[in-house]
Amino acid sequence: MSERDYDGYEVFDLYRLGSLFLDIDDPRSAVGHLEAALEREPGDPAIERLLARALYRFAALGRAEELLRRIVERDPADVESTFLLGRTLQRRGRPVEARTYLRLAAAMDPSYL
């Protein structure tokens, strides 16, 4: 879909559709909707986190890493994003760097062990 295809949607609708596309395992469509939502609401943490998950699942790992680093820098207590950054680094073949974030996430919330 082009940006024009999203003209009739409100930010909440784009976010919700992005979430639904992730639920049905269609991260490519989720990325499109969430990028459109983020363009309209730059810096929205909920949209950024969901977009990072969609990028990870779409295997756009470089973009996911970049977004996750910004999220974690802005909110170091965001355990989900910290964990996902660790997993992203693992998938990118950087296990030593990944281990730092995975351990940090586990220290913040033991359910991430």
PEVENNOR-V500419 format. One record per residue. PHI is phi as a letter, one per 20 degrees, with the letter a starting at -180 (999 if undefined). Layout:
((PHI) (PHI))
This chain:
((999) (e) (g) (f) (f) (e) (g) (e) (d) (e) (g) (g) (f) (f) (f) (f) (f) (g) (f) (f) (f) (f) (f) (e) (m) (c) (f) (f) (f) (g) (g) (g) (f) (f) (f) (f) (f) (f) (f) (e) (c) (g) (n) (f) (f) (f) (f) (f) (f) (f) (f) (f) (f) (f) (f) (f) (f) (e) (m) (e) (f) (f) (f) (f) (f) (g) (f) (f) (f) (f) (f) (f) (f) (f) (c) (f) (e) (f) (f) (f) (f) (f) (f) (f) (f) (f) (f) (f) (f) (g) (f) (e) (n) (c) (f) (f) (f) (f) (g) (g) (f) (f) (f) (f) (f) (f) (f) (f) (b) (g) (f) (e) (f))
